[in-house]
């Protein structure tokens, strides 16, 4: 069954792989070019904030566009617009213009993620949802890491790199447009209930916000840090790709441990390790590339695993059938953090050093670690038999949670309780 499912999903997975390579290229080129064009650090950080704001808005509203014109037409149109945006970056490197482009980029790609993920959901058998979601999550991070390394194909300031990213984005349309997978149903648009989120997991709610702050700071200013401490293009791309690869590898181990322990303690320990790794990068930056890469692997491994842990924690106490709503709400909180994180970190970079980004992430990770420990002391842990199994999820769109097997478990539990 697994083989036939993977074959049936091959067109979508190939398209997604090509998409994420192109996405990885441009996501690093934009801050590098902005920094080289003389943008202030706060402006460079604002570029990722604008992207995050557009992504959030797209997750909330792009579903209407998709339903109005259909998945295939919407996918082709959105990807075409994103490719145009990627090419346009090189024409007019002016801060206000780039901020607009980044916001539009985030909005359009939110719709793209929703389309791909709704298609994956449509074609995945219930018994294989965990496997498919795991493949998709790993694919997301690994292909973005490949995109970082692809920058070494040309000089980092060669406009052809933006063209390469645009070409890959357009090529991603071909397998998706030609797939014979059935048209998915309406996309997921979960409501946001902050009271329910707080009751289901206070640490999960606070943690999602903190993780949004730290990961967005890395995405938005990581290349600026690498340039600022003297890394050449190869060192910069290695730093970015190793950090992202760590996120793809470590989260499985972290997740399995959290299934056997109080997840709040795992979040605390993971945050503490990420904080120590971040401080190590701060002190060793510019001295040893090898040590920085080793620490970045650890930093990415734990920092990127925290959001999936927060989703798992939030749903351990959720009512049956509330999984998609809880997970989507936590993604919304994560998005708020993603808007603010680059702004806060960029302020430190502007007034101090490029390395200050990791002082910011370490501070937030330490706050999260202390919060998790304190709150764990005031509320008993969920009994192991009542916990839902950990599942790694990418922070792409709420539609990804429709694939998650925990959503199916929730619906099943709700029906077994005799509720509608």
N, C-alpha and C positions, 0 to 999 in steps of 0.2 A: 504493500500500500504506500509506503514512504517513497519508493522509487517512482511510482506512477504519479504521486502528488508533486514531487519535485519536477518531473518532466512537464506536467501540466502547468506548473508555475515558472518554468524556465524562461519564457519570454519576459515575464514581469521582473524576475530576479536579474536577468541580464540587463534589462533596461534600467533597473534601479542601480546596478553596479556601475554602469557607464555614467549615470546621472551623478552618483556620489563622487566619482573621480573628478569630473568637471567641477562639481561643487567644492571639492577640497582644494582644487587649484585656485579658484577665484577667492575663496574665503581667506586665504593667506596673502594673495597678491594685493587685495584691496588695502589692508593696513600697511603693507610694505610701501606701496606706491604713494599712499596718503602721507606717510612719514617722510618719504623722499621729496614729496612736493612741498614740504614745509608746513603741513598741517600741525597745529599744536596737539599735544598728547590728549587733551580733553576732547578735541574734535575727532581724533582717531577713535577714541573710546565711544564717542557719540555715534559713530558709524555703525557699530555693532548694536548699540541701543536702538537706533532707528530700525535696523533689520529685525531685532527682537520684537519691537512694537508692531511692525508690519506682519510678522509671523503670527503674533497673538491675534491681531485683528482678522487675519486671513483664516485662522482656525475657527473663529467665531462666525464669520460671514461668508467665506468662500463656498460653503456648501450650497448656498442658494444659487450661485452661478453654475455650479456643477449640475444641479438638478434641472436648471432652466435649459441648458444646451446639451446635456449628455456628457458622459465621462470622456469619451474619445475626443470629441470636439474641444472640450474644456482642457484636456491634457495637452493637445497639440497647440492650442492658443496660448496657454500659460507658459509652456516651455519655449515657444517662439518669443514671447515677450521677455522671458528671463534671458534668453540668448542675446536679444537686442540690448538689454540693460548691461550685460557683461561686456559687450563690444563698446558700448557708449562710455564706459568708465574712462577709456583712454583719450576720448575726444576733448573733454573739458574738466580737468582736475580742479574743480572749485568746491569748497566745503559745502555750501548750501545745496548745490546741485547733486553732489554725491550723497548727501543725507537723504534727499528725495529718492534717488535711485535705490539706496539701501532699503528704505521703507517699502518701496514698491517691490523690490526683490523679495523681501520677507513675505509680503502679502501673497505674491504669485506662487512662491514655492510652497507655501502652506497648502494651497489648493492642490499642487502636484503631489505632495506627500499624502494628502487625504485620498486622492484618486488611486494611487498605487496601493495604499494600505486597504482601501475598501475592496479592491480587486483581489488582493491576497486573502482577505477575509472570505470573499465569495467562493474562492476555489479551494479552501482548506477544510478538510474533514475535521470534525470535532476531536477525534482521537489524536490528531497530529498538530494541533494548534500550538502547543508548546514548542515542538521541534521547529515548525515554520517560523514562529516568532523569534526563536533563538538564532536561526539562520539569518533572518532579516536584520536582527540587531547586530550580529557580528559583521555582516556584510556592510552595514552602514559605517561602522567605525573603521574597518579594515580598508574599504575603498576610499574613504576620506584620507586615510593615512597614505595610500598609494598616490592620491592626488597631490599631497605635499611633496613626495619624492619626485613626481613628474615635473615639478618646477625646474629641476636640475637639467632638463632637456635643452633649455635655452637660457640666455642671460635673464636674470630676474626682472630686468627693466625693458626687456624686449616685448613690444605690444603683441607679438605673435602668441605669447602665453595666454593672453585674454582670448585671442582667436581660438586657440586650442581648447580652452574651457568651453567656449560657445559651441564649437564643433561637437564636442563630446555631449553637451546638453541636447543638441539637436539630434545626434545619433541615438540618444536614449529614447527618442520618440518612436523610432522605427519598430523595435520589438513590441513595445506596448500597444502601438496603434494596430499592429497586425495580429495581436493575440486573439485567440478564439474563446477566451474565457467569457462566461456570461456576464452581462451588464450587472454591476452590483446594485444593491438597493440604496436608499437614501443614506447619506453620510451621517456620522455621529455628531451631534451637537449637544453635549451634556450641559445641564444647568449647573450653576455655581452656587453652592450652599455652604457658606463659610462656617455657620454654626455646626452643621453636620460634619464638616471637615475637622473642626476643632474637637468635637466629641469623639470622633473615630480615631484620632491620633494627633495629639498636640505636638509631639516631636516630629511627626511626619509633615505637619503643616509648616512649622518653623524650619525644619530641615529642607523642605523643597525651596523655600525662599532663599535660604543660605546657599544651597547648591546652585541656584540660579545666579546668585551674586558671584560665586567663585568661578564656575565654568565659563560664564560669559566674559569675565575678566580675562581668562586665559585665551579664549577664542579671539576676542577683540584686540588684545594687547600683547599676546604671546610673541608674534613676529616682531613687534616693536622692541620688546625686551631682548630678543635674540640679536637684533641689529645693534641695539644700544650697548650690549656687552662685548661686541666685536666678532660675533659669529659671521662667517662667510655664508653664502647661499646654501652650500651643502650642510654646514653645521646647523643653520636655521631650520632647514627642512627635516633634518634628522631629529632635531629637538621637538618639532611639532609632531612628526609622525610617530616617534617613540612614545611620546606622551599619550597620543590617541590610541596607539596599539596597546599600551598598558591598560587603557580603559576597556578594550575588547577582551583582554585575557583575564585580568584579575577579578572582574565582577562575577564570574562563574564560581570561583572559589569563595569569595566573600558571601555570595548568595547562599551557597550550600551551608556555610557556617551559620548564617542567620536563621536557617530553618531549624537549627538545633539549639539556639541560644535566644535570649531576649534580644530582639532586633535593635532595641534602643541602645544596648551595650555594644552591639556590633557597629552601629552608627557612630557611637562615641569613640570607639577604638579606631575605626576607619578614618574619622575626622582628625583624630590626633596624629595618626600616621601621615595623613596628607599634609597636616600642618608642619610636622617635623621635616618631611621631604621638601616642602616649599621653603622653609627657612634654610635648609641645606643648600638649595639652589641659590637662594639669596646670597649666602656667604661664599659659595664656590664659583659663582658666575664670573667668567673672565679668567678663571685660573685653570680649570680642568674640564674640557669638553666631555671626556669619558665619564667623570663623576657626575656632571650635570645631567648627562643622558641617563645614567643609572638612577639618579634621583627622580628624574622626570618620568621614568617608567613607573616607579612606585607612586609618584604623585598622581599621574593619570589613572593608574590602576584603582586607587581608592577614591579619588575625587569624582571620577566618572561613575563609580558604582553606587554612590550615595543616593541618587535620585530613584533608582530602581528599589533600593532598600526602603526609602520613604514611601513609595507606592505600596510595597509589600506590607509595611507596618500599618499604613492607613487602612488597608483592607482587612487586616487581621481582626479588627473590631467592627468592621462595617456590617450592616444588616444584609441578609441575603438579597442578591439582585442589585445591590448598590455599587458594584465594582466599577463600572464604566463612569458613573457619576463621580465617585470619589477620586478615581485615578485622573479623570479629566480635570477635576477641580484642583488637584495637586499640580497638574501641568500648568494650569492658569497661574497659580502662585509662583511656580518655577519661572514662568514667563515674566512676571513682575520683577523678580529678582534679576532676570537676564537684562531687563531694561536699565536697571539702576547700577548693576555691578561694574560695567565698563566705565561709567561716569565717576564712581567713587575711586576706582583703581587708577583711572587716568589722572585724577587730581593729584594723587600721590606721585605718580610718575612725572607729572609736569613740574612739581615743586621740589622733588628729591632726585631719585635715580630710576632708570628703567627697571632695576631689580625690585623696586618698591611694590611692584605688582604682587610679588610673592609674600611680602609683609602683609599686604591686604588679604590675600587668600588664607594665609596662616592665621591671621586674627579672626576671620570669619569661621574657619574650621575649628579653632579653639573655643569660640563662643558656642558653636553647635555641640561640640563634645561635652562641655560643661552643662549645657542645657539638657542634653539627653540623659546625663547621669543624674542630675537633680530631679528631673521629671520622672525618671524611672524609679527613684526612691519613694515618690509619693503616690505611685499607682502600680498595682501588681501586674506582672507580665501576663500576656495571653498564654493559656495552657498550650503546651506543644501540640496536643491532639486537635486543637481548634484552629491552629494557624494554617493559612493557605501557603502552598509551596511557592518559594521565590521564583520570579521570572524576570530576566533582564529585558528591559524595554528601552527603545530609543526615544529621545525627546524630540519627536518630529511633529505629530499631530494627534488629537484625541482619537482619531480613527484607528490608531494602532492598538488601542485597548479592546476594540471589537474582535481582534484576532486572539487576544490573550485568553487562554483556557480558563483563567479564574473568573472571567465574565460568564462563561458557560456554566461553571460550577455554581455561581451565584444565582443564575436563573433557575437552575435545577433545584437548588435549595428552596427558592421562593415557591416553586410549584409544589414541592413536597410538603410545604407548610400549609398548603391549601389556599394560598393567597392568589389573587389574580395576576 
